[in-house]
Amino acid sequence: MLSTETAKMYRDFYDLVREDPALDLQTTILVGLAAALASGCEP
């Protein structure tokens, strides 16, 4: 589990990155799916 401080930093980073998307929604979803599969998650 992440510490409170680390979780806040991650949320701030995530929100900042998602604020002005460089990729369209479909590409963003596919990249997220690929990253999840590459890290061993199952859909």
Secondary structure as the mmCIF struct_conf table of DSSP 4:
data_model
#
loop_
_struct_conf.conf_type_id
_struct_conf.id
_struct_conf.beg_label_comp_id
_struct_conf.beg_label_asym_id
_struct_conf.beg_label_seq_id
_struct_conf.end_label_comp_id
_struct_conf.end_label_asym_id
_struct_conf.end_label_seq_id
HELX_RH_AL_P HELX_RH_AL_P1 THR A 4 GLU A 19
BEND BEND1 ASP A 20 ASP A 20
BEND BEND2 ALA A 22 LEU A 23
HELX_RH_AL_P HELX_RH_AL_P2 LEU A 25 ALA A 38
TURN_TY1_P TURN_TY1_P1 SER A 39 GLY A 40
#
